[in-house]
Amino acid sequence: MSEEQQDSIVNIETPTEIATNDTEYIGDKTQPTEEILNALNALNQTTAQNGHEQSPAQQGNVKQDTPSQEAPSEWHVLREKLREQPHDPDGWNKLVDLAETRGEIEQIKQTYEALLEVYPNTSSAQIAYLNHFLSPGLFPYAEELFRRFLRSSPLVDLWKFYLTYVRRVNTSPASREAVSKAYEFALSRIGQDKDSGDIWGDYIQFLKAGETTTTWEEQQKMDSLRKVYHRAVQIPLENVERLWSELETFENSLNKITAKKFMSDLSPSYMQARTVLRQLQRHLGPLFPPPPASSSTRPHLYLPPTPTFNAAERALVGAWKTYLKWEESNPLEFEDKDKATLISRIQGVYRKAAIRMRFYAEIWYMAFVWTNSMGKPEEALNILKSGMEANPTSFLLHFAYCELQESRKEHAEVTATFDKFLDILRAELDELEIRVNSANSSFTSDGSGRVVHTGAPAGNGSGSLEAGTISNNSSFATQACDEKPPKVKELSDRRQEYGVVWIMYIRFARRALDLKAFRSVFAKARRDRWTPWEVYEAAALMEYHCNKDGGTGVASRIFEKGLETYGDEIEFVLRYLGFLISVNDENNARALFERVITAFSPERARPLWERWARYEYQYGDLEAAQKLEKRIAEVYPSDPPIKRFAQRHTYLGTDAIAARDLGFAMAARQPAALGSTSTLNSIEKRTDSLFSLTSASHMPTSQPPVKRTSSPDYKRREGSARPDFGPPSKRQRPSSPPPRDRDRERWEGPPRRRFGSPAGWERERDRELQHVKKDREDDKASTLPTVISWFVGQLPSPASFDGPVFRTDDLMMLLRNAVIPSATRRATPPPTPLPPVPPPVRTSAGGGRPPPDYGPYQGPGGGTRGGRRY
């Protein structure tokens, strides 16, 4: 027990003492039990025996000092918060303000070092950091920081700051050579940047200010100036026009004859630089918006935010990609002899892009691809490493890095990278699961009313998670199911992405090592509770295709093991069934179908029935097909008989019954513009005949005639089905094919490929579950805005209209022949053109014809002049 805790125990007064000192103390209503009093007295005696009693003054001092010692400062609180959430630009700016306000140099060091660890190469932070060490006694530390920062910085403002420091510490004439070398070093790194014009100008002025004592030194000075001028005017700098004017003046002051030759030789490059500068300004304008105003005297630190991939951010990424591709196209038209200059320029551009767009993996990948194409694999590898540090959850960068290391035969590095990446993603999944469970537990309770915290993992996909997170006794079960799907869907999607990493890991182990290594990796994946069923399928297919000795049996056993865990995943069962059919294992396929078909509800089991029916139609006998259809009719009594019959007589997507007998081919050729009454009547009759093919239970729910049903974009209604042969939900343009409803796609027959072929398994596996994933495809389609969808839903149905019906042809003819007045002088000429009337001559007194009237038409007799004739 600490001293402070013992002191606080000493100061506890017993209830008897309180009653003695307080006259208003009321009896024993709140008096503790005798056991508590004895325990407190024993503690007091023990404290007194150990000699820890203090005087009242000392006890008061302890009470006053302890809070000030224990309470952390605002800087420490914010620093701990940034350790947990490091990507917070506003938080880092506030932390810097707190450190600089306090003025402790060690705290300033800690702040800037921590900031630059998260946002390296941020020039504004580096300059602010360096400003604290520009006192003469702190120059060594400043120079150490310069060496660290300049090594990889492509930003002009930091190099300007460095040159200012160099000229500050090298003021003697003997040190001019060091300053000149610093300028050359800076220009070799950032001299191609359009913002480096000030550095070029300062360098020229520095050279002009040099003193000479001999003619030879003067000639050397002129030669140095000419070289710098000639280099600068060929670069698209912001001040390139001023430098060109200075060069012309400089050359004419030396020799007008040579000046004309030099200027004519440089003129094409200068004109190209001016043209490129204008294009460059258009590209860079939206990429570097002005910084926000700073709340303190210190300039605002621009720190790149984490992406949310909204429309503005996607547009920004697109602008960066366009600019980078433009730079790669060599707009300055460098020749082969200047290829090193071109490479240096593009390198600087990519480095600036990686700093500005630090958390966008696509920019890093573009830099890697370009650098690798230039024959610099080590530098390309370093770019990927830096990108992975900035984006530890990037699939793009990790997969690219693993492939590059695999091509270099660095198998141990690839293994370590996959393991580390899986650990990061696993931690993300655990965190997301906690958030999902906490969100569900906030409104999930059992019968007694207490909150139920579910600890079941996402284990077997969204289905098992839904079953495990909501209590059966919950009075909010319906509400919980409505709120949960977005979060559960996110968890399911993340889990599938996690499985992709395992699959890539398995592929690498198989192709780079051997089947034994692949099986070892798959064994690790099986022990991971986040492993999805896709990993089992990928491993089974790999065994089937790569193991020539008994691969089919091993693959079947892997599918069976997966079925034990993912037996409630309809997609996995479909994959397993399709695999058995593709290897011509009819007995096991039939046994699997009969074993699992009763485990799913009719709504979820429909894909299984459809898949097995296609197999029976193609390769079974007629009696078996008819028996299967009878079973399907019992499960789905609302399906029309013609649907199954037509599906039985379909092959490779060709449905002659639907095209010829049901008129779908004719309907597709009809124009979308419905102009005449006869066309409308024929469409209505056709619609009636199509709807008559379906059962009443399969029709959409009828609504009152006053209001039409809500737009499907406004609120998606799960479980609602459209008629199998119903009309399309919206009118199509003439060039658009008529949409097909979901059930129609289900019975159109097999896709254009052969089933039952082992070699065709890979081709058929991606199209096997189109009817299962139809909802996901519908979600990806473009939808109306919410407000417009609500407005459409509020409109009355067409059946509620009881007004007059116009003939479309007559109405169009009336509008075509109508004489509509115009607001301009151009009007429809009368049938008999009038002879031209010469303009009247205005008299000086203002007589003659009045000016034309351009006001609106007021009808016959309207206006002050009796109206105008048309």
Disulfide bonds with the S-S distance in Angstrom:
none
